[in-house]
Amino acid sequence: MAFGTASVLTSAGKAIVTNLLIGSGTVPKWLGLGVGATGADRTAAVGDTALSSQTGSRVGTNNPTRTTTTVANDTWNLSQTFTASGAVAIDEAGIFDASTSGNMFFSATFPVVNLLSGDSITVSVAIQYT
């Protein structure tokens, strides 16, 4: 599959949602950034389980919130801020239910964003349930 811009709730993400509905599982809040999707001609897909190549550590300082898009509390939101420790060209992001390993809840690929050491980027994800 050729590289493309996409964002998807993964198969594991669907399992995470059903686990949380019955009071089990861990809330996905760990956001990771990756490099290599463009070069690998990879587009985010429901079967994703990991980033092509994660850069730095996952960030999980903020908890998800709910907002209203169409009906009350129909949208799940997460926003995390990363600070680059060196020059990096990110082109993918993933949300996981653990700070290391864990299950990928959400996968996204996008055009390269170049960061220099010390640059910060805030990644915000909104998933509306319809």
Secondary structure, DSSP 8 states (H G I E B T S, - for coil): -----EEEE-HHHHHHHHHHHTT-S----EEEEE--TTTTT----TT--S-SSEEEEEE--S--EEE-SSSTT-EEEEEEEEE-SS-EEEEEEEEESSSSS--EEEEEEEEEEEE-TT-EEEEEEEEE--
